[in-house]
Amino acid sequence: LNQPDVAQSFIRHLTNDISHQQDQLMDLAYKSVCQRVIKNLLELYNPEDGLLDMSRTQFASVVGTSTESVIRVLRDLHNDEYIEIKGSKITVRNEDALKRFM
């Protein structure tokens, strides 16, 4: 690679990072905790088996809220049968219904 190619690649990478950070800030400002939990759940789970295996504390950090808030939203989603919870594993049971919350 020559220097202009490296510079362009670096600028693209920075632009993508800034865009992603801006999206996260907009979500924090304008979306409810429930919407942010669902959005991140749908982005992070493995669609092949429907699983997300992550601690509630880690997931809360990704969502940008307290662990207690994440647990409360996940419990509500579980009670409404959108997801299944077994230990640290969350299985998405109804992806289409979750997407309608967005």
C-alpha positions, 0 to 999 in steps of 0.5 A: 500500500502506498501512503495515500491508500493508507491515509484513505483507509484510516480516514474511512475507519475514523469516519465509521467510528464517528458515525457509530458513536453519533448513532449511539449518542442519538439512541441514548438521547431519544430512545427509551431503555426498552428500545435500546435493550431490544436494539442491542439484543437484536444486533448482538445475538447469534441469528443462527441459534438465536442466542446471546451469551453475555453477562447482564452487567456487560450488556447494560454497559453496551446499552448504556443503562444500569444493570437493574434496568436491563434486568427489568426490561429482559424480565418483561420481554421474557414474561411476554414470551419475546425471549427466553432466559436461561442463566446468562443465555438469552434466546430470541423467540420472536424477532419480528415482534421485537423489531416492531418495538423499534 
